[in-house]
Amino acid sequence: MSHTVHHLNKQRLQRSELAVPGSNETMIEKAVTSAADYVFLDIEDAVAPPDKDRARSNIIQALNDIDWKAHGKTVSVRINGLDTHYCYRDVVDVVEQAGDKLDTILVPKVGVPEDLYAIEAMVNQIEMGKKFKNKIGLEALIETALGMANVEKIAAFGSRLEALHFGVADYAAYNRARTVVIGGLNPDYPGDQWHFALSRMTVACRGYGLRPIDGPFGDFSDPDGYVLGAKRAAALGIEGKWAIHPSQIELANDVFSPPPAEVDRAEKILVALKEAEAQGKGAASLDGKMIDAASEKMARNVLTTAEAIKAAEATRS
């Protein structure tokens, strides 16, 4: 193993991430009592230009008035891109007025590490000036050709960066890909045309201690398509997926939760390897299959997720 190791920057349960337009007060209120692990309040693409200011104000009020933690929620805000005149006001207003209630900032269309530096510089100054005790995390949306071309460099940014998200809609647009639905599969492609991008982003995340998260599936009338996409992402090691409609929340929670049988096997793996260690062995056999140190790592990953789910459910109940 390399002497250079990047441990996970921040452990958070992120199976389902509900996208909520900041311009819609009713949707914000409903998000609080939803089963989503994560909620991101949006000022970017889901909000029309004339509504940006109102959405920003709604979000600030929602952060201050609602106890998101008491409802078992991690709350994030998706700001506008650095190429817009809305971006600086999003950061300054939201962080100054409600930064002590905010978990992360989701930065869209990140193309180079310097994009994150620009946001972090503002957040650093505001946190110091306001004497906030919490440290706001950053999450980056990889949704442009430039962002994917630089994904390893972006992942290596470190500092506040916690997660990378795959923004399939803009990614398809920037690459001029032919799609039939956001996040769906084109029948003319022999397989999953998003596999390369998701896999590359996931490897970058795991190499630098970040959480990889899959983005939206646009057809919320097609739960089967959503589940299949989520399962393909989970098979690659991705931790969760966006829900652009409340009906997708439970689908994501189910796919990205380890089933009871998997949790039970993980516990048995740890016991079997402990017994083998006592006998001076580095490997063991369980149910006719060899298990070793790699099996232990995978088992602990499963148990960590299961424990986080149990804690979240206890909070919500």
Disulfide bonds with the S-S distance in Angstrom:
none
